[in-house]
Amino acid sequence: MEEEKFALSPLPDTPYKLSEWHKSKVRPDYHININSMFYSVPFELIGKEVDIKVSPTVVEVYFHHMRVASHPTLYGKFGQYSTLKEHMPANHRLYVEQTPEEAMRWAAEMGHSTLQVVTFILDHYEVEKQALNSIFTLKKLERTYSAYEIEQACKWVLEATSRPTVKSVQTMIKTIRKEDERKASEINSKTTDEKYGFTRGASYYGGNDR
């Protein structure tokens, strides 16, 4: 044994503890419950059954033998949440990403005019949270309107006033949408008339065929 000592590794600082395996159904809020602590998984797995490997240091979640999530093991008060942003649906992610930096990044993606509006809002609200809530309302327009429409509305609002508000952008974008729909309707009507138009005979105008 003496000649083999050089090949032995030192003992770990803490004794080895076996991991525990659990099964759990993913909750509607895309979290699993382990010992009254809640860990997120990709939201696409809502309602699916997953396997969970729990050790003193890490919680790992598997679906069809593939690891889909990993969290440090939570300790202390029951009911704590460990939530990763990449596990969230887009609309949830939109809600939590409320920082001035994120607001500016989003606005820059929309266009120069949107960036001007967002910059004005951030600069002129006394309370940052109020400014971010206002910008969040602006961002929610993406659920109904395209980036082009948002940018165009901001551009027209800036041409009309030096003090843009989210309310004015909301009003403008609705006006733009209605005007576009009206023009599209006129074009469709004209196209239909040209396609299905017909020439009326003399009898229609009171003439007599002899």
N, C-alpha and C positions, 0 to 999 in steps of 0.2 A: 504493500500500500504506500509506503514511503515514496517509492519512485514515481507514483502516480499523482502525488499532491500538486505538482506544478501545473497539471492540466485541469484542475478543479476550479470552477468559478466561485467567487465569493457569494455568500448567502444574501438574498434580497433584504432590504431594510425592514420591510413589512411582510408578514406571513402571507402566503398565497391563499386566495379565497376563490372558491368555485363560483362561476356565473350561474345565474338562474334563468330558465327559459319560461316564457309566458306566451299565451295567445290572446289577442285582443281584436275587437272590431273597431275600426276607425270611426270616431264620432263625427257628427255633421259639421263640427268646427275644425275638422282635419287634425285632431289631436287624439292620442291614446292615453289611457289612464293606467299608470303603474304606481301602486302604493299611494294613491291619492295625489300624485304629481302628474302633470300633463305635458306631453311631448308632441311636437308637431311632426307630421309626415306630409309628403306631397298631396295636395288637395284632391288629385285625381283618384286617390285611394279611399275616399269617403265611402263608408259602408262595406269595405273589404276587410277580410280577416288577415292579420299580419302576425308574424312571429317576432318576439322581442327577447333579446339577450340582455340581461341586466347584471352588471358587475358593480363593485363598490365605486368605480370611477366613471363608467360610461354606460349609456343605454343605446343599444343598436337595434334598429328595426329592419326586418327582412320581409320581402314579399316575393313568393315563388323562388326562394333561396337567393335572392339578390338583395344586397343591403341598400335600403332606400333612405335611411336617416340615421344620424348619430348625434347624441347629445351628452354633455356631462351629466352625471347622475345628480339629481337635486336632493338636498337635505334641508331639514329645518321645518318651518311651518307648512302644514299640508295645504294643497290647493295652488301651489306655485306652477307657473307655466314656463316652458322653454320653447320658444317659437322662432323658427328660421324664416327669414323673409322670402327665400326662394320657394318655400312650401305654400305660400299664400296664393289664392286666386288674384287675378290682376286688380280687381276692384278693391280688395282688402289691402293690397300692396300700395295702391294709390293713396289710401287713407293714412297709412303709417308713415309714408315717406314725406312728412311735412316738415321740411327744413328750408331755410332761405336758399341754400345751395341746390337742393333738389328742385325748388321752384324755378330758379334761374336756368337750370339745366333743361327742364321740361320746356320752358318758354323759348329757349334758344332753338330747340328742336322744331317748335311750331313755326318760328320765323321772327324776323327783325321787329315787326310791329307788336307781336305778342310779348316779346322780350321787353320792349319799351313800356307796355302797360304793366307788366309784372314788376319791373323795376320801380315804376312810379308808385305802385301800391306798397311795396316794401319800404320805400323812402318816406312815405307820407302817413303811415299809420303809427300812432304813438306806441301801441302795444303790438309786439311782433306776432303774438298768437292770433290777434284779430286779422292782421295782414295775411297770415298763412291760411286762416279759415276762408278768407275772401278769395284767395288764389285757388284753394281747393274747390270752391264753387265754380270757378272758371275752368279748372281742369275737368270737372265732371261733364262739361259740354262735349267732351270727346265721346261720350256714350251715345250721343245723338248726331253730332256733326263731325265732318272731316277736319283734318288739320288745316286744309286750304280754307275752309269756311271760317274757322276760328281766326286764322291769320288775316283774312280779308275783312272780317268784322272789326278786328282791332285796328287795322289800317284806316278804315272809314271813320271809326270813332276818334282816332288821333287827328284826322283831318278836320273833324268838327269841333274838337275841344282839346285844351291843353291839360285837362284834369280828368282823365279817363277813369271810369268805374266799371266794376263787373256788371252792374245792372245795365249800364249803357251798352256794353258788349253783348249781353243777353238779348236786349231789344234789337240791336243792329243785326245780329245773326239770324233772328227770326224774320226780320224784314228782308234780308238777302235771300233766305230760303223761299219765302213767299213769292218774291219777284222772280226767282229762277223757275219756280213751279208755274207761274203765270206765263212766262215766256215759252216754257216747254209746251204748255197747253196750247198756246197760239200756233206754235210750229207744227204740232201734231194735227191741229184742226186744219191748218192750211194744206198740209201734206195729204190729209184725208180727202179734202175737197178736190185737190188736183188729181188724186188717184181715182176717185169714184165720180168725178164730174161728168155730165153728159150734155149734149146739145139738144135743145128743145126745138121741135118742128114748128112750122108756120101756124099750125092749128092751135098750138098753145097760146099764141099771141092773137088769136082771133082771125087768122087768115083761113081761106078756104082752098082746099085742093080741088082742082077742076080737071 
